[in-house]
Amino acid sequence: MYFNKDNNFFHGIMFHHFHDDKVHKKGQGSISQDDFYNLINFIGKSNILNADIFYEKFKDGKLKPKEVCLTFDDSIKCQIDIALPVLEDLNIKSFFFTYTSLFEKKPDNLEVFRYFRMNYFEDINEFYNNFYIFLSKDLSHFFKDNEEIIKNKKKKFPYYSIEDLKFRLVRDTLIDKSEYEKVMFNMMKEKKFKPEKFYSSLFFNEKDLINLDKLGHQVGLHSHNHPILMEKLSYKKQKTEYEKCKSIISRILKKSQSEIKFMSHPCGSYSQETLKILRELNIELGFKQIMTVEKEKGMIKINNSSLEIARQDHSIITKEMKK
């Protein structure tokens, strides 16, 4: 049974990657179409609300503890090819949160890099080892100095391994974006990996977004460039990220910007400034990435505000199903 004392409140279920072992190969955190059906059955289809109903009930203060919605981040093509047919078969309408630089043929490298590390190495730890070799830094002291941070992040994000968290800490705090990308591009060059060849199989196109809207799914903001740490950007840069995202979605869907009311925080990163910007843009419902209260963000409850609705990562549910 999915619901327990730790999740007995309304929330979203968060999805990213799916695999079919053909075009979309199995990778870290991905699930198959059968897994997706089983997960929906485990939650209970009657507990899953269509996105528009979830929003209306939230607005009216009528959401019940065991009511959830399904959400999809990052505009990843496998969601269209593998997850969407399941949603349509079961008549479940969901939220799809898209970042928009990919519609300018400038997709964020996050997904490209993921594909590279999942498909050009024996396993994820081989990739990490290679990355550290290319980075050419002594990381022993850095990892030792950050032991407590790594432990705390493991509690917060249990679906990541310790090695995942170490890598993310290096990527997000020890080096800057330009140094990280330089290392990755050097690794890709060695493996003769050309990312442009894979764009069409990795990302949504405009027709995908239009089709989702026509089918009754709700398309929302996920920033323009998908920064890893939105909260570290200046107010001006954050505002540009969301204004541009909203403008492009509005253009593609031929909708007024006032009709685009939903969002999710990329990588779960935001600040009070971010929330202020989203309110100024008339965003009415926003999803975070976790199921806990982050006191350092000023939260006092799980669903702390209309822009901080909790989400459970599907990988945690998958693990529960195996117990």
C-alpha positions in Angstrom: 0.0 0.0 0.0 1.4 3.4 -1.0 0.0 5.7 1.6 1.5 5.8 5.1 2.0 8.2 8.0 4.9 9.8 6.1 3.0 10.7 2.9 -0.6 11.0 4.1 -1.1 14.5 2.5 -1.9 15.7 -1.0 1.2 15.9 -3.2 2.6 15.3 -6.7 4.4 12.2 -8.0 7.6 13.2 -9.9 8.8 11.5 -13.0 11.8 12.0 -15.3 13.2 9.0 -17.2 11.6 6.0 -18.9 13.2 3.2 -20.9 12.1 0.7 -23.6 15.6 -0.8 -24.2 15.3 0.4 -27.9 15.5 4.1 -28.6 15.4 4.9 -24.9 17.9 2.7 -23.1 17.7 1.7 -19.5 19.6 4.1 -17.2 19.9 5.3 -13.7 16.5 6.0 -12.3 14.5 5.0 -15.4 11.4 2.8 -15.5 9.7 0.8 -18.1 6.1 1.1 -19.4 5.1 -2.0 -17.3 6.8 -0.4 -14.3 4.7 2.7 -14.8 1.4 0.7 -15.0 2.4 -1.1 -11.8 3.3 2.1 -10.0 -0.1 3.6 -10.9 -1.9 0.5 -9.6 0.2 0.6 -6.4 -0.8 4.2 -5.7 -4.4 3.4 -6.8 -5.8 5.1 -9.9 -8.7 6.4 -7.9 -6.2 8.5 -5.8 -4.7 10.1 -8.9 -6.4 13.3 -9.9 -6.3 14.9 -13.4 -4.0 17.9 -13.3 -6.8 20.4 -13.8 -8.9 18.8 -11.1 -6.0 18.8 -8.7 -5.5 22.5 -9.3 -9.2 23.4 -8.9 -9.5 21.4 -5.7 -6.3 23.0 -4.4 -7.6 26.5 -5.2 -10.9 25.7 -3.4 -9.1 24.1 -0.4 -10.8 20.8 -1.0 -7.8 18.4 -1.7 -7.9 15.3 0.5 -4.8 13.7 2.1 -4.7 10.7 -0.2 -5.1 12.7 -3.5 -2.1 13.0 -5.8 -1.3 14.2 -9.3 1.4 13.0 -11.7 4.1 15.4 -12.8 6.8 15.2 -15.5 9.9 17.4 -15.6 12.5 18.4 -18.2 10.7 17.8 -21.6 12.4 14.4 -22.1 11.3 12.6 -25.2 11.0 9.2 -23.5 8.0 10.7 -21.6 6.2 11.2 -24.9 7.1 7.8 -26.3 6.7 5.6 -23.2 4.7 7.4 -20.5 2.1 9.3 -22.6 0.5 6.2 -24.1 -0.1 4.8 -20.6 -1.6 8.1 -19.4 -3.9 8.1 -22.4 -4.8 4.5 -22.0 -5.8 5.1 -18.3 -7.3 8.6 -19.1 -5.0 10.4 -16.6 -4.2 14.0 -17.4 -0.9 15.2 -15.9 1.4 18.2 -15.5 4.4 18.5 -17.9 6.9 21.1 -16.8 9.2 22.2 -19.7 12.3 24.3 -19.9 12.4 26.2 -23.2 15.9 26.8 -24.4 15.6 23.4 -26.2 13.0 25.0 -28.5 15.7 27.4 -29.6 17.9 24.4 -30.4 20.0 25.2 -27.3 19.0 22.4 -24.8 20.6 22.4 -21.4 23.5 20.0 -21.3 22.2 18.3 -18.2 20.2 15.7 -20.2 22.9 15.3 -22.8 25.5 14.7 -20.1 23.2 12.1 -18.5 22.8 10.3 -21.8 26.5 10.3 -22.3 27.4 8.9 -18.9 24.6 6.3 -19.1 25.5 4.9 -22.5 29.3 5.3 -22.9 30.5 3.7 -19.7 30.2 0.2 -18.2 28.4 1.7 -15.2 27.9 5.0 -13.4 31.0 4.5 -11.1 33.2 4.1 -14.1 32.0 7.4 -15.3 32.6 9.1 -11.9 36.2 7.7 -11.8 36.8 8.9 -15.4 35.4 12.3 -14.5 37.7 12.7 -11.5 40.7 11.7 -13.6 39.8 14.4 -16.2 39.2 16.9 -13.5 42.7 16.3 -12.1 42.1 17.5 -8.6 42.8 15.8 -5.3 39.3 15.4 -3.8 40.2 13.5 -0.7 40.2 16.5 1.6 37.1 18.0 -0.1 35.1 14.8 0.5 36.3 14.5 4.1 35.4 18.1 4.9 31.9 17.6 3.5 31.1 14.2 5.1 28.2 15.7 7.2 26.8 17.5 4.2 26.8 14.3 2.2 25.1 12.4 5.0 22.4 15.0 5.3 21.8 15.0 1.6 21.5 11.2 1.7 18.7 11.6 4.2 17.0 14.3 2.1 17.5 12.5 -1.2 17.6 8.7 -0.3 17.2 7.7 -4.0 20.8 8.9 -4.7 23.8 6.8 -3.8 26.7 8.2 -1.9 28.8 8.3 -5.1 26.0 10.2 -6.8 26.0 12.8 -4.0 29.7 13.2 -4.0 29.7 13.8 -7.7 26.9 16.4 -7.4 28.7 18.1 -4.6 31.8 18.5 -6.8 29.8 19.6 -9.8 27.6 22.1 -7.9 29.9 23.6 -5.3 33.6 22.8 -5.9 33.8 23.8 -9.6 31.8 26.3 -11.7 29.6 25.5 -14.7 32.3 26.4 -17.2 34.9 24.1 -15.6 32.3 21.3 -15.4 31.3 21.6 -19.0 34.9 21.8 -20.1 35.6 18.4 -18.4 32.5 16.8 -19.9 33.2 18.0 -23.4 36.8 16.7 -23.2 35.4 13.3 -22.1 32.9 13.4 -24.9 35.6 14.2 -27.4 37.6 11.2 -26.3 34.6 9.0 -26.8 33.8 10.6 -30.1 30.3 11.5 -28.8 28.4 14.2 -30.8 25.4 15.3 -28.8 23.6 17.0 -31.7 22.9 13.6 -33.2 20.8 12.7 -30.2 18.7 15.8 -29.7 15.6 14.5 -31.6 15.5 11.3 -29.4 16.3 13.1 -26.2 14.0 16.2 -26.2 10.4 17.3 -26.9 9.8 19.3 -30.0 7.1 21.9 -30.4 4.6 19.4 -31.8 5.0 17.3 -28.7 4.1 20.3 -26.5 1.1 21.2 -28.7 -0.1 17.6 -28.6 0.1 17.4 -24.8 -2.0 20.6 -24.6 -4.6 19.3 -27.1 -4.9 16.0 -25.1 -5.8 17.9 -22.0 -2.5 17.8 -20.1 -1.2 20.9 -18.3 2.0 22.4 -19.6 3.9 24.6 -17.1 7.2 26.4 -16.5 10.5 24.8 -15.6 12.7 27.9 -16.4 14.4 28.7 -19.8 17.9 27.3 -19.3 17.3 24.9 -16.4 20.0 26.3 -14.0 21.0 23.7 -11.4 21.0 26.3 -8.6 18.3 28.8 -9.4 18.5 30.2 -5.9 22.1 31.4 -6.5 21.1 33.6 -9.5 20.4 37.3 -9.1 16.8 38.5 -9.0 17.1 39.8 -12.5 18.5 36.6 -14.0 15.8 34.5 -12.2 13.1 36.7 -13.5 14.5 36.5 -17.1 14.5 32.7 -16.8 10.8 32.5 -15.9 9.6 35.3 -18.1 11.3 33.8 -21.2 10.0 30.4 -20.4 6.4 31.6 -20.1 6.7 33.7 -23.2 7.9 30.7 -25.3 5.3 28.3 -24.0 2.6 31.0 -24.7 3.9 31.3 -28.3 4.0 27.6 -29.0 0.6 26.8 -27.5 -1.0 30.0 -28.9 -2.3 30.8 -25.5 -2.2 34.1 -23.5 0.4 34.2 -20.8 -2.3 34.5 -18.2 -3.5 30.9 -19.1 -0.1 29.5 -18.1 -0.4 29.1 -14.3 1.8 26.1 -13.2 5.5 25.4 -12.6 8.0 23.2 -10.9 11.4 24.3 -9.5 14.3 22.9 -11.6 16.5 20.7 -9.3 14.2 21.8 -6.4 16.2 25.0 -6.2 14.5 28.3 -5.3 14.6 31.2 -2.8 12.1 33.6 -1.4 13.0 35.9 -4.3 12.1 33.1 -6.7 8.7 32.8 -5.1 8.2 36.6 -5.4 9.0 36.5 -9.1 6.6 33.6 -9.7 3.8 35.4 -7.9 4.5 38.5 -10.0 4.1 36.3 -13.1 0.8 35.1 -11.8 1.9 31.5 -11.3 -0.7 29.8 -9.1 0.6 26.4 -8.4 4.3 25.3 -8.1 5.9 22.0 -7.1 9.1 21.4 -5.1 11.2 18.2 -5.3 10.9 16.7 -1.9 8.5 15.5 0.8 9.9 17.2 3.8 9.9 20.6 5.5 13.0 22.7 4.7 13.2 25.1 7.7 16.2 26.8 6.0 13.8 28.0 3.3 11.4 29.3 5.9 8.9 26.4 5.6 6.6 25.7 8.5 4.7 22.8 6.9 4.9 20.3 4.1 2.8 22.1 1.5 4.1 25.4 2.7 2.6 27.6 0.0 0.9 27.4 -3.4 4.4 27.4 -4.9 5.8 24.8 -2.6 3.7 21.7 -3.1 5.5 18.5 -2.1 6.4 15.8 -4.6 7.5 12.2 -4.2 10.2 10.9 -6.6 8.9 7.8 -8.4 12.1 5.9 -7.6 11.2 5.9 -3.9 7.8 4.4 -4.7 9.4 1.8 -6.9 11.6 0.7 -3.9 8.5 0.5 -1.7 6.8 -1.7 -4.2 9.7 -4.2 -4.0 9.4 -4.6 -0.2 
